[in-house]
């Protein structure tokens, strides 16, 4: 499994597609943190960052799964069929975690006050939830599932918008509660609501990844 992950990560890193999400991430961070984050707004800023970066993580995951040539995918399948599926998802998570580190460092550099280790850990948790959701969304819109690039891109955008709209409605339990992260972060109630939000933030990405695995059973 480790060899497959390294194999896929190296192939993605050598492709120009690896730069695309990074090029998208850096201007977004420049806009988000053009001014320092005021004291007392640390949790809100971290929640905003996790929610806004979700489509970037999805884009990176989809790009990684799309960029692998069919021949390389077949080599992975021959080596380990189930491992081919898991290695793709793990590699996407690893790459997205690298983007998360960049985003977290940019955020911490723009804080006006020390948020404390507790707030930092909450921010890290939210970004991990965002990575998991982004990988699930990216996988479900990747080339093995949606061969058309236009349909795939549209599905990714609409999927993210659907997450935002549903999580802002009364049926927010039907999706990853991105808007609840942001709202609770800015109203200083995020710590109290975190256990329930964590359950919701984990269940739906896992459902999405399970759906991806089921759809890939009959597809190369």
Residue pairs with C-beta under 8 A, 6 or more apart in sequence:
1 80
1 83
1 86
1 87
1 90
4 76
4 79
4 80
4 83
4 84
4 87
5 87
5 90
5 91
5 94
7 72
7 76
7 87
8 64
8 68
8 72
8 76
8 87
8 88
8 91
9 91
9 94
9 95
11 67
11 68
11 72
12 18
12 63
12 64
12 67
12 68
12 91
12 95
15 67
17 63
17 64
17 66
17 67
18 63
18 64
18 67
18 95
20 59
20 60
20 63
21 56
21 57
21 59
21 60
21 63
21 99
22 99
22 102
24 56
24 59
25 53
25 56
25 99
25 102
25 103
28 52
28 53
28 56
29 102
29 103
29 106
32 48
32 49
32 52
33 106
33 107
33 109
33 110
35 110
36 110
36 111
36 112
37 45
37 107
37 110
37 111
37 112
38 112
39 112
39 113
40 113
41 186
42 111
42 113
42 115
42 119
42 123
43 115
43 119
43 122
43 123
43 185
43 186
43 188
43 190
43 191
44 182
44 185
44 186
45 107
45 111
45 185
46 107
46 119
46 122
46 123
46 126
46 127
46 185
47 123
47 126
47 181
47 182
47 184
47 185
47 186
47 190
48 182
48 185
49 103
49 107
49 123
49 126
49 127
50 123
50 126
50 127
50 129
50 130
50 178
50 181
51 126
51 130
51 164
51 178
51 179
51 181
51 182
53 99
53 100
53 103
53 127
53 130
53 134
54 130
54 133
54 134
54 137
54 160
54 163
54 176
54 178
55 134
55 137
55 156
55 157
55 160
56 99
56 134
57 96
57 99
57 100
57 130
57 131
57 133
57 134
57 135
57 138
58 133
58 134
58 135
58 137
58 138
58 141
58 156
58 159
58 160
59 134
59 138
59 156
60 92
60 95
60 96
60 99
60 134
60 138
61 92
61 93
61 95
61 96
61 134
61 135
61 137
61 138
61 139
61 142
62 137
62 138
62 139
62 141
62 142
62 152
62 156
63 138
64 88
64 91
64 92
64 95
64 138
65 88
65 92
65 138
65 139
65 142
65 143
65 144
66 142
66 143
66 149
66 152
68 76
68 88
70 220
73 84
73 220
74 220
76 83
76 84
76 87
77 84
77 220
80 87
85 213
85 216
88 139
89 135
89 139
89 209
89 212
92 135
92 138
92 139
93 131
93 132
93 135
96 131
96 134
96 135
97 131
100 127
100 128
100 130
100 131
103 127
104 123
104 124
104 127
107 123
108 120
115 123
118 191
122 190
122 191
122 194
125 194
125 198
126 181
126 201
129 176
129 181
129 198
129 201
129 202
129 205
130 178
132 201
132 202
132 205
132 206
133 163
133 176
133 178
133 201
133 204
133 205
133 208
135 205
135 209
136 204
136 205
136 206
136 208
136 209
136 212
137 156
137 159
137 160
137 163
137 208
138 156
139 145
139 208
139 209
139 212
140 155
140 159
140 208
140 211
140 212
140 215
141 152
141 153
141 155
141 156
141 159
142 152
143 149
143 152
144 215
144 216
144 219
144 220
145 212
145 215
145 216
145 219
146 152
146 155
162 175
163 175
163 176
163 178
164 178
164 179
166 172
166 174
166 175
167 175
167 176
167 177
167 178
167 179
167 180
168 179
172 179
172 180
172 200
173 200
175 204
176 200
176 201
176 204
176 205
177 197
177 200
177 201
180 193
180 197
181 190
181 197
181 201
184 190
184 193
184 197
190 197
